[in-house]
Amino acid sequence: METDTIELGNLCPQVIDSIFSKIPLKSLVKLKSVSKTWCKFIEHIRRCHPPTTTSGLAILLKHHHRDHQDFQETTFLKSQEGREGFFFRTIASIKHNFPLNLIDSCDGYLLYATNNGDSWTYYICSPSLDQCLALPQAHGITRLTCASLAFDDSRRENLRVLCFFLKEIDFVEGTMSCMIFLSETWEWREFQARILNSDLLLERDFETEQLFGSSVFCRGRLYWMWSVFMLVYDNQGVFFKLIPLPTKAYDGNVGNPSNLLSQFLWESDGEMYFCYQINEGLCIFKFIGDDQVLEGCCLWKFNQFVMLKEFIWRKLEYMGNGKVVTLRAKCRIKPCAFNQDLQLLYLLVPPGRIVSYSLETRELEQVWACGELEGTYATEKILPFLFKSVD
């Protein structure tokens, strides 16, 4: 079947194909709107040159057994695209009986933690190297802590673990107690980090213990969702900053978040995105950045609205090896990861299935279901994972 071609000067079709095959998917999707010819041509390119990805998922499962000891298993899934569409394959499954908690992931590394009843010890694991290194003993278990992993191969101190203590905030001085581990010194250091706009913590809707999801590391900064704010830690400036999260979509016409646990924060092309679920679907926002925005202007820009129409809910009911799965009406879908290369938003659907939603085609595909495994499993945590050296 012949496809319409695009003329770019005197370039031959083979060169044009080669150029377009190297354009990121996110940009290709935007170029479809140029004309019908461009749309058909780009769809042809997508079929002949499906994008590749090194991104996938790390899923922590807890296995409950009546007659045997419970154990945990970390399963790694990698998504790929072929000419027949997306498919997902299991790269590895690591079973462990010791009480490790999966805390965070960054650039192909995983952060685990365990305690001896008195203090916490953190572990940095590399599945590609089949190594798991224990860090020096960290802090007591009575300190309410958020721990995050940051790996930056452009810096000498390239691997860091940052812990900050949610109940140790000095509202007068505007500081918070922290500990940081540096791979260069192999030591922990405790310090007080400034919170530049700590007065926002006194707002009525703020709840100290409402810190959701894992961290996102982007361009030398760590990001978290902390109650009604996005908390930002600057590695170089050694300070925190609070950014109010959007509570309503553009012009206030779409609605408020229906569940704080359905919120999600991710990075794509060096930019931060945030979404939350309402009854009709998912509202997605793009962070404009607080460095160039004038005071009084909105820091978030509405990006798109993912409508979860009735046919999508019906499709979810029929996913899973041909078996009909009954969903609670408008069940809480939790966004859990994002694949930048394939423009896929991963969603956790109760009670234990992961589906992908394509921002390009607006189609759903089942990725994984714990019901496919033997025994009784509970999905403890889902984190994005980079397979750049796993294969």
N, C-alpha and C positions, 0 to 999 in steps of 0.2 A: 504493500500500500504506500503510495507516494505521499510525502508530507510537504506542505508549503515551506518554502525556504525564505531566509532573510538575506537581503543584500546589504553588505557593509563594504562600500568602496569596491576595490578590485579583489577582495579576498575570496578565495575559493571556498566552496561549501565545507570541505574537510577542515580548513583552518577555523572557520566560524563554529563548526561543531566542537572543535577542540577548545576554543575560547569559552563557549557557553558551558561546556562540561566542567569547567573549573570554577564557575560562579557558585557561591554558597546557596543552598536551597532557599534560605530566607529571602535573598535578593532575587532569585529566579521567580519566586511566587509573586513578588511585586511587579516584575517585568511582564507577567502574563496580561496585565491590564492595559498594555500599550495598544494592542490591536488583536483581532482574531488570528491574524497570521502569526504574530508573536506567540500567542497562546498555544496554537497548534504546534508550532516549532518547538517551544519549550517542553510541551508534553512529550514530543518525540525524543528530545534530549534526555528527559527524565527516564524514559523507557530504555533507551540505549546506554545511558551512563548513570545508573542509579548511584546516589551518594553513598559514601562509606562513612563509618563511624567507629570511634574507639570507646564510645560511652555505653554504659549499661546500668545494671542495678545490683546492689548487694542487699540481700534480704535475710534478716535474722529471724529464725524460726525457733520456737520452743516446743519440744516434743514431750507430750505427757503420756506416761504409760503406767497402768495400774500395777503391774507386776515387776517393772524394772525401774531403774533410776532415770529420772528425767535428764534430757540432754538438749543442748542447743546446736543449731546448724546454721551456718552462713552459706547461702546459695547465691551464686553469681550468674546473672543472666545478661546475655549480649544481644542487642537488636541489630538486625541487618535488613537491607532492602534489596530484593531481587526483581526480576521482570514481572513476577507474579504478585508483587506487593511485599509487605513487611513480614518478617518471620523472626522468631526468637529462639535462642538455643541456650542451654545450660552449659556454662564453661567449667564450673567446678562446684563441689559441695564440701564444706569443711565441717566436720562434727567435733564438738568439744563438750566434755562432761564437767569441766571446771567452771565455776560461776563467773564467767566474763560477761560484761555488758558492752554491747556495741554502741559507742557514743557518737562518732563522727567519721567522715571520710573526706579525703582531699587528694586529688591528683594521683589516684592509684594506691594510696595508703589508707589504712583503717586505724582508728583509735578505739581501743578497748579499755575497760577499767574493771578492777575487782577490789574488794576490801577484806581485811582480816578481822573485822569487828571493831577496829580502832582507827585505821587510816586507809586512804585510797592509794592504789598503785595503778599507773597507766601503762598501756602497752601499745607500741606502734608496730603494725603488721604490714608486711608486703606480700600479698598472695603470689605475685610474679616471681619473687625470690624465695618463697616458702620460708620466710623468716618472721619471727615475732620477738621484738626486743622489749624487755621490761625497763621502764624508766625508774630513776630513784624514787623512793617513797615520797608521796606528795603532801596531802593535808588530811586533817581529821574528818571523820564521817559526819560529825555534827554540823559542819559548815555547809549551808545550802549553796551548791556550786553549779555553775555552767562551765563545761570544759569543751574546748574546740581545738581542731587541728588545722595548721596552716603550713603549706609547703610551697616555697617559692624558689625555683631553680635558678633565678637570676641573682639571688643574694647569697652572700657567704654564709650567713646564719639562715640556712634555707629551710630548716624544719623547726617548727615551734608548736608548743601546746600552751594555750592560754586558759587559765581558770579565773573566773571572777565570782565573787561571793555576794549573793543577792540580798542577804540580810546584814551586810556590813557596808552600808552606805552612810556617809557623813553628809547630811543635807546642808549643814552650815558651811562646810568647806567645799562642798560639791565634788567629793571624791568617792571612789569605791575600791575596796581591798581586792587585790589581784595577785596571782602567781603566774610566772611564765617559765617554761622550760625551753632552753636553747640547745640545739644539737651541737653547736660549736663548743660550748663549755660543758655540756652534759650535766647541767645543774639547774635546780629550781631557784628562782629569785622572787621574793615577795615585795610588792610595792603598792603605792596608792596612785591610782590613775584618775585624772580629772574627768569630770562629766561637764562638758562646756555649757550645756543648758539644763542643769540638774533641777531647776525650778519646775520643769514640766512634770517631774516625778510626783509633785504635790497635787496634780490634777485629780479630780474626783473619780474619773473612770479608770485610772491606772491601778493595776494589781501587781505587786512585786513578784509573786510566785507564778504569774502567767507568762512563762517563757516557752514558746512552742517551736518544735522542729529543731533540726541541726543547723549549724552555721553555714554561711556561704562565703567563700574566700574569693575576692575579686580585686585585682589591681592593688595589692598591698593592703587591702582592708578586709576586715571580718564583719559580717552582717548577721543579725538575728531578728526574729520577731519577738518583741518583749511587750506583752499586753497590747496597748493601743499604739505602740511606737515601733519603728525600726531602729534598733541599736547598732551603731557603727563604731568600730574600733580601728583607729589609724595606727598601724605598726610603727611608722616612722615618727609621728608626732606623739605617740604614747598617750592618747586621750580617747574618750568616748564622746559620742554625740547622738542625740535623740532626734529622730525624724518622725513626725506624726504619720501614721498609716492612713490611707484613704478609707473613710467609713461609708461614703456614698459614691456611686458612680457619677459620671458626668451629668451636671445639672440636677443631680439628686433624683433622677427619674427611674433608676433601676432598682434601688433598694439598699438596705443595710445587710451586713454579713449575718447569715442565719445561725452560724456556729463558728466560734473562734478556732476550733480544731480543724475546720475546713480551709483555713488560710494557708498560703504557701508562698515562699520567697525563692527566687532562682536567678541565675545569671545567664545571659545570652549575648554573645559578641561584646563582652566587656561592659554590658549594661544590666541593671537590676530590674526585675519584674516582680510583681506581687499580684496575687489573685485571691478571691474568696468566693464561696458558693452562696447563692440565694436560691429560692425555690425554683426559679425558672432556668438557672444555669450558673455560669462562672463569669465573674467580672475580672478582667485582666488590666493592670495598670503598668506603665513604664515610669521608672524613676528618672526625672529630668536631671537631677544633681543639684546639690546645694551650693556649689562653688560659683556658678554663673547666674543663678536665679536671683532676681531682685527681691528685696524684703516685701512681704505681703503677697507674693505670687505663689501659686500652687506648685509644690515640689513633685507632684505626680501628674502624669498625663494619661487619660483613658486610652487604652490600646485597642481592645476589642471585647466583645461579649460572646461567650460560647453558649448558645441556646441549647439546653437539654430538652429537646422536644419529646413528645410522647413516643415517637417511633424509636428514639434512642433508648428510652427506658425499656421498651418491649424487646429491643435487640439484646440488651444486657441480660434479660431474663432467659434468653435462649442460648447464651454463650456457655460453653463448658462441655465439650465432648457430646454435643447433641442432646444433653439432658436439660430439661426445663428447670430453671432455678427461680424460685419465687422471691421477688424483692419487696421489701417494705415500700409503700408508696413514697416516692420522692426521698429515697434513703440518702443519708449523708455521704456524698462522695468526697474523698479526701485527696487532693492533688499531692503527689509524693516525690516526683522527680521530673526533670525536663531534659530531652535530648536535643541539643542545639543543631547537630548535623542533620537530623531527620525531621526537626520541628515537631517532635512528639511530646505531648504532655501526658505523663503517666498518672493514672487515677487508681486509688485503692477503693474498691467497691465492697461493702460489707456482704457476707462476713469475712471473706478472705480471698478476693480475686483482684488481680491487677490488670487493667486495660489501658491501652494507649489511645489518645485522641490526636489525630493529625490536624495541625493548624493549617495545613495546605489543602487537604481533601475533605476535612471535617468528617472523617470516617473513624469508627471505633474498631479496634482489634483486640482480642484477648491475648494477654501476654503470659499470664501464669495464674494458677489457682492452687491453693493449698489442699483442696479436696482431691487433687490428682495424686497426692501422696498417701502412702499407707500409714495408718495410725492417726493419732490426734495431734494436730499442730496448731499453734497460735502464732500469728504474725506479730512479732515484737517491734520490728523497725525496718524501714525501707530507706536506703540511701543511694544517691547517684554514685557511680563508680566508673573510673577511667581505666580502660583495658589497653593503654598504649604499649605496655610491655608484657602483658599477660600471655599473649599468644606466642 
